[in-house]
Amino acid sequence: MALAAGESEIEKEQRGEKTPLLSVEEVSKYFGPVKAVDHVSLDIYKGEVIGIIGDNGAGKSTFLSLLVGYYQPDSGRIYYKGQPVHIASPRFARKYLGIEMVFQNLRLAPDLSVADNMFLGEELKLFGVFKNGAKMKQDAMEALKKLNSDLKPDLAVERLSGGEKQIVAIARAVLFNRDIIIMDEPTAAISVNKVEEVLNLIKELKKLGKTVLLVSHRLEDILQVADRIVVFYHGKIRTVLENKDLKVSDLVHAMF
């Protein structure tokens, strides 16, 4: 909700009310006659992990695309820290709202180094002209250390495992201090023995105060890290579950 006139977030917190980091109210998105997202409302708070589940075509991907500016809602409102916003593009979402999406295919350049991939499109410059490679490596190393990773910034990405590539994509969000990190099926294309590493990364992000929205068909992964679980069905939020004593069978029942 937007703040009342003359009311500060501190005053709201003193009354025991916490302003969501991101709030979505009655948002809808249509593709012709198809209601991809249908009057969805959700409050997202700082430092929580939200699992997002649902069958194929349930509206998960479209909903997240609205949050990062790939699509524009046909109706409804989005608030950032209590103030109404129009998320015009992914660049706007990253720069002004601190929202970063880590895609399933990661969108990394395999022939570039870890550091170059982390700064891709936002390279540091010396005198506004020359690439400041030394500073980029130093900053990349600091971001990797925050995730307890020992990856070297000068390694070529093509030499990394699937799990290590996930680390690079997530470390980019840490490097640029994004507040909200959306992860699309982060454990789908990696070996089973690397899944735990990615889940530990999500836990580290929470310790850093980051908000994580996690989409996964691996329901056991969702149960390991999520504070709340949002269940999509036919473009709507069917239910929001607190992750307390839940089992995979509970999530399957909620989905179907």
C-alpha positions as a printed Julia matrix, in Angstrom:
256×3 Matrix{Float64}:
  0.0     0.0     0.0
  1.08    3.59   -0.55
  1.96    5.53    2.56
 -0.68    7.78    4.02
 -0.06   11.51    3.56
  2.55   12.76    6.01
  3.22    9.3     7.42
  6.74    7.89    7.48
  7.83    4.25    7.36
  9.31    4.71   10.88
  5.9     5.77   12.21
  4.3     2.73   10.59
  6.92    0.39   12.1
  6.39    1.97   15.52
  2.75    0.89   15.21
  3.92   -2.63   14.34
  3.23   -2.31   10.63
  6.0    -3.26    8.22
  6.03   -1.73    4.75
  6.58   -4.36    2.04
  9.69   -3.99   -0.1
  7.51   -4.69   -3.14
  3.73   -4.85   -3.21
  1.55   -6.02   -6.08
 -2.17   -5.18   -6.04
 -4.78   -6.67   -8.39
 -2.28   -6.97  -11.27
 -3.49   -8.59  -14.49
 -1.87   -9.41  -17.83
 -3.75  -10.72  -20.85
 -2.53  -12.18  -24.13
 -5.61  -11.96  -26.31
 -8.31  -14.01  -24.57
 -5.78  -15.74  -22.3
 -5.59  -14.42  -18.72
 -1.93  -15.16  -18.01
 -2.04  -13.22  -14.71
 -5.49  -12.56  -13.28
 -5.92  -10.02  -10.46
 -2.88  -11.1    -8.46
 -1.95   -9.42   -5.17
  1.17  -10.16   -3.13
  3.32   -8.38   -0.53
  7.06   -9.13   -0.65
  9.22   -8.27    2.35
 12.92   -7.59    2.81
 15.06  -10.61    3.67
 12.53  -13.37    2.94
 12.68  -16.28    0.52
  9.45  -16.86   -1.38
  8.95  -20.11   -3.27
  6.71  -19.85   -6.33
  5.15  -23.05   -7.6
  2.44  -24.15  -10.0
  1.86  -26.32  -13.02
  3.13  -25.29  -16.48
  1.03  -22.36  -17.71
 -0.08  -21.38  -14.21
  1.18  -17.81  -14.64
  4.46  -17.91  -12.7
  6.79  -16.74  -15.47
  4.45  -13.98  -16.67
  4.04  -12.69  -13.13
  7.8   -12.48  -12.64
  8.21  -10.84  -16.05
  5.91   -8.07  -14.81
  8.15   -7.54  -11.77
 11.27   -7.08  -13.9
  9.67   -4.98  -16.63
  9.67   -7.44  -19.52
  5.89   -7.09  -19.67
  3.63   -4.24  -18.59
  0.46   -5.02  -16.61
 -2.9    -4.36  -18.28
 -4.35   -3.38  -14.91
 -3.41   -3.18  -11.24
 -0.71   -1.39   -9.26
  2.85   -2.07   -8.11
  4.45   -0.32   -5.12
  8.12   -0.17   -4.14
  8.75    0.65   -0.47
  5.21    2.0    -0.27
  5.42    4.25   -3.32
  3.69    3.54   -6.67
  6.06    2.64   -9.51
  5.87    1.9   -13.21
  8.47   -0.76  -14.06
  9.19    0.37  -17.6
 12.02   -2.04  -18.44
 14.45   -4.59  -16.96
 17.09   -1.85  -16.86
 14.76    0.34  -14.79
 14.04   -2.59  -12.45
 17.75   -3.23  -11.91
 18.91    0.37  -11.61
 16.13    1.96   -9.58
 14.4    -0.9    -7.76
 17.31   -3.3    -7.28
 15.51   -6.23   -8.92
 17.7    -8.79  -10.73
 16.48  -11.93  -12.49
 18.76  -14.96  -12.76
 17.48  -16.93  -15.73
 17.53  -20.69  -16.11
 19.88  -20.42  -19.11
 21.99  -17.9   -17.08
 22.81  -15.73  -20.14
 26.56  -15.83  -19.52
 29.29  -15.28  -22.12
 31.37  -18.5   -22.0
 34.49  -17.0   -23.58
 34.72  -14.22  -20.98
 36.07  -14.42  -17.44
 34.03  -14.62  -14.25
 34.69  -10.94  -13.5
 33.85   -9.82  -17.05
 30.56  -11.72  -16.9
 29.68  -10.19  -13.54
 30.23   -6.69  -14.97
 28.82   -7.44  -18.43
 27.17   -4.27  -19.76
 28.23   -2.28  -16.69
 32.02   -2.36  -16.96
 34.15   -0.04  -14.84
 36.2     2.5   -16.79
 39.44    4.41  -16.25
 39.17    8.04  -17.43
 35.83    7.07  -18.96
 37.57    5.15  -21.75
 39.7     2.19  -20.67
 38.34   -0.9   -18.93
 39.44   -1.0   -15.28
 40.12   -4.73  -15.18
 42.02   -4.7   -11.87
 39.17   -2.96  -10.02
 36.6    -5.25  -11.63
 38.5    -8.35  -10.46
 38.82   -6.92   -6.94
 35.1    -6.08   -6.68
 34.13   -9.43   -8.19
 36.29  -11.25   -5.63
 34.6    -9.38   -2.75
 31.13  -10.3    -4.05
 32.13  -13.97   -4.42
 33.52  -14.01   -0.86
 30.19  -12.73    0.46
 28.71  -15.95   -0.95
 31.51  -18.02    0.62
 32.75  -18.95   -2.84
 36.42  -19.5    -3.71
 35.9   -19.01   -7.46
 38.67  -16.97   -9.08
 37.55  -13.84  -11.01
 39.93  -14.48  -13.92
 38.67  -18.0   -14.68
 36.94  -18.46  -18.05
 33.24  -19.22  -17.57
 33.39  -22.02  -20.17
 35.55  -24.0   -17.71
 32.98  -23.86  -14.93
 30.42  -26.46  -13.87
 26.7   -25.71  -13.96
 26.67  -24.99  -10.24
 29.65  -22.64  -10.52
 27.93  -20.74  -13.33
 24.96  -20.26  -11.01
 27.36  -18.74   -8.48
 28.58  -16.24  -11.1
 25.04  -15.17  -12.01
 24.03  -14.78   -8.36
 27.27  -13.0    -7.45
 26.46  -10.39  -10.11
 23.31   -9.52   -8.17
 25.34   -9.26   -4.96
 28.01   -7.16   -6.72
 25.46   -4.53   -7.72
 23.65   -4.75   -4.38
 20.28   -5.83   -5.76
 17.54   -6.02   -3.12
 15.34   -8.6    -4.86
 16.82  -11.58   -6.71
 14.48  -13.7    -8.83
 15.77  -17.18   -9.59
 14.17  -19.21  -12.38
 14.71  -22.95  -11.94
 18.28  -22.58  -10.58
 18.69  -26.31   -9.88
 17.08  -27.66  -13.06
 20.2   -27.91  -15.25
 22.88  -28.87  -12.73
 24.08  -32.18  -11.33
 22.41  -33.53   -8.21
 25.55  -33.14   -6.09
 25.63  -29.4    -6.92
 22.02  -28.72   -5.93
 22.92  -28.31   -2.26
 25.51  -25.68   -3.18
 22.89  -23.56   -4.92
 20.46  -23.92   -2.02
 23.23  -22.82    0.34
 23.75  -19.75   -1.87
 20.1   -18.83   -1.38
 20.55  -19.14    2.37
 23.6   -16.88    2.18
 21.6   -14.31    0.24
 19.0   -14.29    2.99
 21.75  -13.74    5.59
 22.84  -10.72    3.53
 19.31   -9.31    3.85
 18.36  -10.04    0.24
 14.88  -11.03   -0.84
 14.74  -14.11   -3.07
 11.87  -15.23   -5.29
 12.52  -18.85   -6.23
 10.7   -20.67   -9.04
 11.3   -24.4    -9.13
  9.59  -27.63  -10.09
 11.79  -29.36   -7.49
  9.42  -29.01   -4.57
 11.93  -30.48   -2.14
 14.26  -27.55   -2.93
 11.47  -25.06   -2.23
 10.81  -26.68    1.15
 14.49  -26.43    2.12
 14.81  -22.66    1.73
 11.45  -20.87    1.44
  9.79  -18.9     4.23
  6.51  -18.69    2.31
  5.26  -20.61   -0.73
  2.98  -19.0    -3.31
  0.86  -21.41   -5.34
 -0.25  -20.24   -8.8
 -3.19  -21.83  -10.63
 -4.67  -20.61  -13.94
 -3.16  -17.15  -13.59
 -4.28  -16.61  -10.02
 -2.68  -17.11   -6.62
 -4.56  -20.06   -5.24
 -2.95  -19.89   -1.78
  0.08  -18.67    0.14
  1.53  -21.19    2.61
  3.81  -20.59    5.57
  6.62  -23.14    5.32
  6.04  -24.83    8.67
  5.97  -28.63    8.83
  5.01  -28.86    5.16
  5.73  -31.92    3.02
  6.01  -32.35   -0.73
  2.59  -34.02   -0.71
  1.11  -30.86    0.84
  2.45  -28.76   -2.03
  1.22  -31.21   -4.66
 -2.23  -31.12   -3.07
 -2.21  -27.3    -3.07
 -1.19  -27.19   -6.76
 -3.7   -29.71   -8.1
